[in-house]
Every structure is written in structure tokens, then in C-alpha cells.
Amino acid sequence: MRVAIPCENNRVAQHFGRCPGYAIFDIEKGKIIKKEIIANPGHEPGFLPKFLAEKGVQKLICCGIGPRAVQLFESLGIEVIAGVEGNIEEVIREFIGGKLKSDFSKCEHFQ
């Protein structure tokens, strides 16, 4: 499974589209087998969901994201887990362990 987390200074960025880059984790059998950081190619409506889908991403863990972006990701088969904050390494470990909590109240676009 491929999981993307928009990141800034090794933390989950506040908005998925306006971050410096994305941490992409490859997970197999409950373990991280690969991690890479890719630069954000630019924030343009509708572009980033396709860009990440082409990278093989299956899940997006983020803090802030708009409802239209969520719909675009889901239409491409990418599950969105929003309202998440913290260090990306801790977040991915919580995700793998089934303990990650999503808090949409932290996502201003859904309030």
C-alpha cells in the first residue's frame, strides 16, 4: 500500500495542496519498506489528486483539505483521512497500528 502525507518540517502540513512536499510511504505486512519525499509540483485545482494517483498512492493522510479535493481523490480510488496533525513518522506508525484518529474539526473546510 502507498500512503502520502503532505509534509512541512517533518510534520503533517496544514493544507494538502500548499505544502513543500509529500512523504510517500510504501507499507507491506504492517511495515514501512520505503519512504521518499517528493516536492510539491504546484497547487492547481484538480492536478494534485491525479499527480499522486499516478505515483500509485492509495491513501492520503492530511490535515486540511477541501470537499472538492476529497471528491477528486475518492473518484481516483484514493481514500482521504483528514484532520490529522503531528510528526509524520508518528502519524504513519499510528496509521499502521490502527490507532490513527481523524478529527475533521481541525479541517477548516468542513466546519
C-alpha positions in Angstrom: 0.0 0.0 0.0 1.2 3.5 -0.8 0.3 6.3 1.6 1.0 10.0 1.0 1.3 12.7 3.7 1.7 16.3 2.8 4.6 17.5 5.0 6.5 20.6 6.2 9.4 20.3 8.6 8.7 16.6 9.2 5.1 17.4 10.3 1.8 17.0 8.6 1.3 20.2 6.6 -1.8 22.3 7.4 -3.1 22.1 3.8 -2.5 19.3 1.5 -2.0 21.5 -1.6 0.1 24.2 -0.1 2.9 22.1 1.3 6.6 21.9 0.3 6.4 18.2 -0.3 4.8 14.8 0.2 6.2 11.9 2.2 5.3 8.7 0.4 5.4 5.5 2.4 5.3 2.0 0.9 3.8 -0.3 3.5 3.8 -4.1 3.3 2.7 -6.6 6.0 2.4 -3.8 8.6 5.9 -2.4 8.0 7.4 0.6 6.2 9.5 -0.8 3.4 10.3 2.5 1.7 9.9 6.2 2.3 10.6 9.1 -0.1 9.9 12.8 0.0 8.8 14.3 -3.3 8.5 18.0 -4.0 5.1 19.6 -4.4 4.8 20.2 -8.2 2.4 23.1 -7.6 -1.1 23.8 -6.4 -3.6 23.9 -9.2 -7.2 22.8 -8.8 -7.6 19.1 -9.8 -3.9 18.5 -10.5 -2.6 17.0 -7.2 -5.1 14.1 -7.0 -4.1 12.9 -10.5 -0.4 13.5 -9.7 -0.5 11.4 -6.5 -2.7 8.7 -8.2 0.0 8.4 -10.9 2.5 7.8 -8.2 0.4 4.9 -7.0 -0.9 6.5 -3.8 -3.9 4.6 -2.3 -4.4 6.7 0.9 -3.8 10.4 1.7 -3.4 11.4 5.3 -3.7 15.1 5.8 -4.8 17.9 8.0 -6.7 20.5 5.9 -8.4 19.7 2.6 -11.5 20.9 0.8 -14.5 18.8 -0.1 -13.9 19.1 -3.8 -10.4 17.8 -3.4 -11.7 14.9 -1.3 -14.2 14.0 -4.1 -11.4 14.1 -6.7 -9.2 11.8 -4.6 -12.0 9.4 -4.0 -13.0 9.4 -7.7 -9.5 8.1 -8.3 -9.7 5.4 -5.7 -7.7 7.2 -3.0 -9.1 7.2 0.5 -8.6 10.5 2.3 -8.0 10.6 6.1 -8.2 14.3 7.1 -7.9 16.4 10.2 -4.6 14.7 11.2 -1.8 16.6 12.9 1.7 15.7 14.2 5.1 14.3 13.3 4.8 12.3 10.0 6.8 9.3 11.4 4.4 9.1 14.4 1.4 9.5 12.2 2.4 6.7 9.9 3.1 4.4 12.9 -0.3 5.2 14.3 -1.9 4.5 10.9 -0.1 1.2 10.6 -1.1 0.2 14.1 -4.8 1.1 13.5 -4.7 3.9 16.1 -4.8 7.0 13.9 -7.5 9.4 14.8 -9.1 11.7 12.2 -10.5 15.0 13.5 -12.4 16.8 10.8 -12.9 19.8 13.2 -9.2 20.6 12.5 -10.0 20.8 8.9 -11.4 24.3 8.4 -13.1 23.5 5.0 -15.5 21.1 6.7 -16.7 23.4 9.5 
